[in-house]
């Protein structure tokens, strides 16, 4: 083989590895950039939630305005209103914990109950958390308030079901997603509200269900992930430089 032919063979031998390394490098840089974008998105989301949840409570919108509420704008809006819980009525939603209630940990249950407003309309209220073993209302009989109470909480919209969300068990009063419409239908609670209320106050007599303020506690490790992807890209870049240098020395 002539020297010229050997040179061409060496070039061909380095082109494919370099193309592969370039493709891998591009993917790693894209992943790192995506993580930085996710970091900015999550920080903006946390700031928005903090702002909404720190705002003073306003009156619950009247029923005639419920259809005009927008989840993108009104979810987590602080509201206050007088209402009376329907005695002996509740539904349980299983939870393993919540990124918005760092003061509770699962396994346990959210206790949903219908509350009658002064005008007669019904809204569903997530009264708070009870741990495993406290599903039966008889184990927390002191927690049922009597009469009209001033409820303070946040507007929430139905939880989206995931691919692995188990089917609900209405016959047992048990749900696996916060779906007020499904609960109301199964329990024959007459409600037209497209939302439910996450109750923050007042505290239940006896302490259960445990109501409390919502506070974002979302994991934000996107910077760490971005540094990892960019670090791997740097390793690939250094490897490519060594490959080219080794080929040139062998030329």
Secondary structure by P-SEA (a helix, b strand, c coil): ccaaaaaaaaaaaaaaaaaaaaaaaaaaaaaaaaaaaaaaaaaaaaaaaaaaaaccccccccccccccccccccccccbbbbbbcccccbbbbbbccccccccccccbbbbbbbbbcccbbbbbbccbbbcccccccccccccccccccbbbbbbbcbbbbccccccccccccccccccaaaaaaaaccccccccccccccccccccccbbbbbbbbcccaaaaaaaaaaaaaaaaaaaaaaaaaaaaaac
